[in-house]
Amino acid sequence: MPFVQHLHDFIATYGYLAVFVVVCLESAGVPMPGETALVTAAIFAGQGTLDIKWVIASAALAAIIGDNAGYWVGREFGFPIVLKYGRYIRLDEARLKLGQYLFQRHGGKIVFFGRFVAVLRAFAALLAGINRLEWPRFFAFNAAGGIVWASIFGFGGFFLGHAFEHYAKPVGIAALICAVIGAVAASRFISHHEQRLIAEAEAALPGPLVAPRDHSGA
């Protein structure tokens, strides 16, 4: 748990700036615990050391800015670079092809919902740029997703913080156990469906990857 403790201390020391930096980096494509940072800061807000509205605003703004940075990197430089080096950040050829498959069928909607899926959160904007989703459409879905995500997890952590303040320790431990079980179940669900979608993408786009061209998403 040392990393979690370091993140906790980082947020305790730098507050909103820490939330902004971690969420922005994750959104730009750097694997970082953005959701954990948001919830941790929201719990601090529930305990009165931060203001929840600024926690949510910091996370939402960071998500929007980071995603736009990731989008433009993906659009201008992404395809050849990610094709060559993506495997080092778990963005291998199968996931790139999955990105093409999803963006051909769902366009901006994957940007919105990708904000809520651990597998896609760090890469959705990069993939949107690589797959040349139109920027106005990307921005609309991206901003909506960032604001809704920050609000849901921010207020969730805020009220969880109050619960930890007012309820007995056994209740907190039981809640933690339930959260861990839920996280494991969600992880297995996502992994199962990711493999199914990768198989569908390969069937729809057989052969080597080809650089996408400009198109409008749905």
C-alpha positions in Angstrom: 0.0 0.0 0.0 2.9 2.5 -0.1 1.7 4.0 -3.4 -1.7 4.6 -2.0 -0.2 6.3 1.1 2.0 8.5 -1.1 -1.0 9.5 -3.1 -2.9 10.3 0.1 0.0 12.4 1.3 0.3 14.2 -2.0 -3.4 15.2 -2.0 -3.2 16.1 1.7 -0.3 18.5 0.9 -1.3 20.0 -2.5 -5.1 19.6 -2.4 -6.8 20.7 -5.6 -3.6 21.0 -7.5 -2.8 17.3 -6.8 -6.2 16.3 -8.1 -5.7 18.4 -11.2 -2.3 17.0 -12.0 -3.1 13.3 -11.5 -6.4 13.4 -13.4 -4.9 15.6 -16.2 -2.0 13.2 -16.7 -4.3 10.1 -16.7 -6.6 11.8 -19.2 -3.7 12.7 -21.4 -2.8 9.0 -21.6 -0.3 8.5 -18.7 -1.4 5.6 -16.6 -2.2 7.3 -13.3 -4.9 6.7 -10.5 -7.1 9.6 -11.4 -10.3 8.1 -10.0 -8.5 7.2 -6.8 -7.2 10.8 -6.5 -10.6 12.2 -7.1 -12.3 10.0 -4.5 -9.5 10.6 -1.9 -9.8 14.4 -2.3 -13.6 14.1 -2.0 -13.3 12.1 1.2 -11.0 14.9 2.5 -13.8 17.3 1.5 -16.3 15.2 3.5 -14.0 15.6 6.5 -13.9 19.4 6.0 -10.3 19.9 4.9 -11.2 20.6 1.2 -14.2 22.1 -0.5 -16.1 19.5 -2.6 -17.2 22.0 -5.3 -13.5 22.8 -6.0 -12.5 19.1 -5.9 -15.2 18.4 -8.5 -14.2 21.5 -10.6 -10.5 20.6 -10.5 -11.2 17.0 -11.6 -13.6 18.0 -14.3 -11.3 20.7 -15.7 -8.3 18.4 -15.6 -10.3 15.6 -17.4 -11.3 18.0 -20.2 -7.8 19.6 -20.6 -6.0 16.3 -20.3 -8.3 14.6 -22.8 -7.9 17.4 -25.3 -4.1 17.1 -25.0 -4.4 13.4 -25.6 -6.7 13.9 -28.5 -4.4 16.3 -30.4 -1.3 14.1 -29.7 -3.3 11.1 -31.1 -4.5 13.1 -34.1 -1.2 14.6 -35.1 1.3 12.0 -34.1 -0.5 9.0 -32.6 -0.9 6.3 -35.2 2.7 5.5 -36.2 4.0 6.1 -32.7 1.4 4.0 -30.9 1.6 1.3 -33.4 5.3 1.0 -32.8 5.5 1.7 -29.0 2.0 1.2 -27.7 2.7 -2.3 -26.4 4.8 -0.7 -23.7 1.8 1.0 -22.2 -0.6 -2.0 -22.8 -1.9 -0.3 -26.0 -1.1 -3.2 -28.3 -2.3 -3.8 -31.9 -5.4 -5.7 -30.7 -6.5 -2.7 -28.6 -5.7 -0.3 -31.4 -7.9 -2.3 -33.7 -10.5 -2.4 -31.0 -10.4 1.4 -30.9 -10.9 1.6 -34.7 -13.8 -0.8 -34.4 -15.5 1.1 -31.6 -15.1 4.5 -33.1 -16.4 3.4 -36.5 -19.6 2.3 -34.7 -20.1 4.5 -31.8 -18.0 7.7 -32.4 -18.2 10.2 -29.6 -20.3 8.0 -27.3 -17.2 5.9 -26.5 -15.5 9.1 -25.3 -18.3 9.8 -22.8 -18.6 6.3 -21.4 -14.9 5.6 -21.7 -14.5 8.1 -18.8 -16.2 5.5 -16.5 -14.2 2.5 -17.7 -10.8 1.9 -16.2 -9.5 0.2 -19.4 -10.5 3.1 -21.6 -10.2 6.2 -19.3 -6.4 6.8 -19.9 -6.7 6.0 -23.7 -10.1 7.1 -24.9 -9.0 10.6 -25.9 -5.8 9.3 -27.6 -7.8 6.8 -29.5 -10.3 9.5 -30.5 -7.5 11.5 -32.0 -5.8 8.5 -33.7 -9.2 7.5 -35.2 -9.8 11.2 -36.2 -13.1 11.8 -34.5 -14.2 15.3 -35.4 -13.0 17.7 -32.7 -16.4 19.5 -32.0 -18.1 16.2 -31.4 -15.2 14.9 -29.3 -15.2 18.1 -27.2 -18.9 17.9 -26.5 -18.8 14.2 -25.4 -15.6 14.7 -23.6 -16.8 17.7 -21.5 -20.0 16.0 -20.7 -18.2 12.9 -19.6 -15.7 14.7 -17.5 -18.3 16.8 -15.7 -20.6 13.8 -15.0 -17.7 11.5 -13.9 -16.2 14.1 -11.6 -19.7 14.8 -10.1 -20.6 11.2 -9.5 -17.3 10.1 -8.0 -16.8 13.4 -6.2 -20.1 13.4 -4.4 -19.7 9.7 -3.8 -16.4 10.2 -2.0 -17.8 13.2 -0.2 -20.6 11.3 1.4 -18.4 8.3 2.0 -16.1 10.7 3.9 -19.0 11.7 6.1 -19.9 8.0 6.7 -16.3 7.3 7.8 -16.6 10.3 10.2 -19.8 9.3 11.8 -20.1 5.5 11.7 -18.3 2.8 13.7 -15.1 1.3 12.4 -16.7 -2.1 11.8 -19.1 -0.6 9.3 -16.3 1.1 7.5 -14.4 -2.1 7.3 -17.5 -3.9 6.0 -17.9 -1.2 3.4 -14.3 -1.5 2.3 -14.7 -5.3 1.9 -17.8 -4.8 -0.2 -15.9 -2.2 -2.3 -13.0 -4.6 -2.9 -15.4 -7.4 -3.9 -17.3 -5.1 -6.2 -14.0 -3.8 -7.8 -12.9 -7.4 -8.5 -16.2 -8.4 -10.0 -16.2 -5.2 -12.2 -12.7 -5.9 -13.3 -13.5 -9.5 -14.3 -16.7 -8.2 -16.2 -14.7 -5.6 -18.1 -11.9 -8.0 -18.9 -14.4 -10.6 -20.3 -16.2 -8.1 -22.5 -12.9 -6.5 -23.7 -11.8 -9.9 -25.0 -15.1 -10.4 -26.8 -14.9 -7.0 -28.4 -11.3 -7.5 -29.5 -12.5 -10.7 -31.2 -15.3 -8.8 -32.9 -12.9 -6.1 -34.0 -10.5 -8.6 -35.5 -13.4 -10.2 -37.4 -14.6 -6.8 -38.7 -11.1 -5.5 -39.5 -9.0 -8.5 -40.5 -5.4 -8.1 -41.4 -2.8 -5.4 -40.5 -3.8 -2.1 -39.1 -4.3 0.8 -41.5 -4.1 4.5 -40.5 -7.7 5.9 -40.1 -8.9 8.8 -42.2 -11.1 11.8 -41.2 -14.7 10.8 -40.6 -17.6 11.9 -38.4 -18.6 9.8 -35.4 -22.1 8.8 -34.4 
